[in-house]
Amino acid sequence: MKTSNLIAIILLLTVSILPTFVSAEVLFIDTPFQEMEFDQNRPLPKAWSACYPSCDDENKIDVNLMNKGENFFSIEQLQFIEEDFFEAKTIDNTENVELLFQLKNGLTHPVTRLSYRISKSSHKLELKISSSKPITIKIRANKMLLPEDIVGLGGLYNGTSLISFSPKGIEEMKHKTIQNHSEKLWHGARSRFWSFLISPGDTIQSYSIQEIDPNSNAFALASNSESGEYHFILYLGPIERSALMRVSSQLKHLLYTALWDWLRWICFGFQMILAWVFTWVGNLGISIILLALIIKILLYPLSNVAERWQQEVNAIQAWLQPRLKKIKTNYTGEEAHQRTLALYQEKGISPMFTVKSLAGLLIQIPIFIAVFDMLGESIMLKGQGFLWINDLSRPDQWMNLPFAIPYFGGTFNLLPLIMMLVTVLSTLNFQDIYLQGDLLKQQQMKLYLMALAFFILFYTFPAGMVLYWTASNSMQLIKVLFVKYKA
């Protein structure tokens, strides 16, 4: 009797414990670009990962999100749902993997069905919900998109922000209600390299963005559908043109948002050149150096015009300086002014002639901005090493310092110093047939100050950007030495 009672107790315990193990069963969804984890009977992701360039790549970079307590992604209508209300089924198709959660027979709940359709060819995820009540989805971006932690001016790349697409472009997220809009608009958060976005589908008649909290980068998307069918498109992935375009052509506007459209197209062009060179070379550091060479060649006509204008200005300055000095020595007041104007008229020049040299510089500035924006936002640099540099998307951090210096941080960055020394060498070897004596010294002093200014500005910039500028300056040094020794 005792033995049979013991067996009965063991069987009873086994039966009571078994459902706990079943409910805790984990479902894994793996695609080339995303990996998701769900509890068997819980229709919200437990974990979510996105990879670039793909999850199968040995050198992949990824973002891994743990949705503990639904702290980054939740559906308000499922907040207090019981663990065993839904049963799951996985459907593996050619183009996607679908995970279907169906409300169990005999149970009552506003939400009767959820399905996640995860693309095998992109970072796209489609969420479909059948519900008798309006659906509100809550996003908490600070729990998933960790900001960069670069000090100094490089800190421009830090931070996570809430963004909202509109027909006018991308803007800071604001509370709004969009009724029956013909375009599918996107709302969400972005960091330097990653973005999490959501767009309501055609089944939704109206929606609004609510509970916006810039401090935690959180918001709620409240939606309404008369049919009771809710369709959302989600993007968790890199801010990279091909990945974005696979999901929606609208998303390409995430790149180089602060630039004018014509400058953005220059960025896209340089990005294509860098990617093409990288496919042939296989080393991103060398690819950036070759990019600098290619851009030097492409810009040669503009550079040639700028140099010619600068030489014309130098020639005028060389002619004017001794004459102006003589006038200043021998005359004062109105007579000095009249003689100076007469001197300009004799040469047929305007007192504003120096602007011509600035114009030569200005025509190259857009290229400078485009290259630096492209390298600063390129996820290709993330985790890529070169020589002593572990990560080209961050300062090179050659050596740790025993203390931290305000603005400069707690590491010694070698590449900006090399960049400055290259500029100084170019300045030491600078020659001009028109500039002699004080004029040459003044020009050299300007170049020295520019080298120091660039060292301070670029010290905490990502190493890939500094590498490009160092390579470009090195090519200029080679040209200066060639001209000097040829002369």
Salt bridges, closest charged atoms under 4 A:
GLU37 OE2 - LYS46 NZ 3.77
ASP39 OD1 - LYS46 NZ 3.59
GLU70 OE1 - ARG42 NH2 3.27
GLU76 OE2 - LYS138 NZ 3.46
ASP92 OD1 - LYS120 NZ 2.65
GLU98 OE1 - ARG117 NH2 3.65
GLU126 OE1 - HIS231 NE2 2.85
GLU148 OE1 - ARG192 NH1 3.56
GLU148 OE2 - LYS382 NZ 3.93
GLU148 OE1 - ARG394 NH1 3.62
ASP149 OD1 - ARG394 NH1 2.97
GLU171 OE2 - LYS176 NZ 2.94
GLU211 OE1 - LYS138 NZ 3.78
ASP261 OD1 - ARG264 NH1 3.73
GLU307 OE2 - LYS479 NZ 2.70
GLU312 OE1 - LYS356 NZ 2.44
GLU335 OE2 - ARG339 NE 3.48
